[in-house]
Amino acid sequence: VEMGLLDTIQNIINPKDSNVDQFLTKFPNKVGSYGYDPWGFNINGIKPFVGAGKFFYENYFRVETYGLENIPKKGRCLIIGNHSGQLPLDAMMLGYSMVTNEYAPRAPKGMYERFVPQVPFISSIFSQWGGTVGDPENCIKMLENEEAVMVFPEGARGISKPYKKKYQLQRFGLGFMYMALQTKSPIIPVGIVGCEESIINFGNIDFLQRLIKFPAAPALIPFVFPSKVIINYGKPMFFEGDASREYEVEAMVDEVKKEIKHLINVGLKQRKGIFS
């Protein structure tokens, strides 16, 4: 039994599936002769992500994904989704669905919170997987490099909300829309169902949050439940307008938020139950 468990863990970390290499040779990320890009993304470094993603995507959360054909085969775009679950499992499932997309495999870039580099080893691993600090300048340069960039406009507000507020979208930041307008990038809205139930959060421990200086310190059940996850990619949304007028930008963000809410509702109807 122990050997079987060790073999399973080893295969997750270093996947033997030939399809992994097949997908990694198809996506259009621009890397140098050593396999790195300017943000630290690494072709070999992403293999453990794909291996772990395969396990969680296919076996643990049994993800169903719809609308993958809406992701551009190449060129810049912003993948905008709802955020939940305390851990970035939604980002992991989203990233895996794009890397293994049979229509157009892409390794997306991801924006993470500024506190992440404070966690030992994590930031270097995330960088190899395509993540970087959620700085507008970073994101704009990636889009100008024709990358697909994942952004969760709710930020920590979404990922740390208590269970009683599940599927209630929190306030969206406006930054992604400013970047879309500046770089003329299409927005692909995404509704993710299932990660809300993967980790149960009863609320925030305020004094602990102040002590550790993190965006949140949730009181939660320390277990990841194998909830059924459904992802719906919407059709590309294109925006033009005056970025200097905040009320216009807010109206555009509300359009995206409304579409994401619609996609969430579609996923909730598609799902038979929390675990099926």
Disulfide bonds with the S-S distance in Angstrom:
none
